[in-house]
């Protein structure tokens, strides 16, 4: 699993988190989570969707859920990052 912190016009240039699994493309974590689970977590519950550090702190159980969500949405182009978009910046791939 690869974790990216990025900013784009879509998020108002606020830092966001994306995850890639295997050779798949990086997927925006908030959009993918909402698409697959159908839930919108509260800010307290969903901090791992916004923060690389919080995602890492959650541990293997949440990492497994994130991998499943990313795999389920990796073929959907609207979930993928679009680095050629104006204003797009990778802030830190891990």
TAURFEN-V716919 format. One record per run of one state. SS is the DSSP state (A for helix, B for strand, O for the rest). FROM is the first residue (numbers start at 1). TO is the last residue. If there is no record, write none. Layout:
# TAURFEN-V716919
SS|FROM|TO  SS|FROM|TO
This chain:
# TAURFEN-V716919
O|1|1  B|2|7  O|8|15  B|16|20  O|21|26  B|27|28  A|29|37  O|38|46  A|47|49  O|50|51  A|52|58  O|59|59  A|60|73  O|74|76  A|77|79  B|80|80  O|81|88  B|89|93  O|94|94
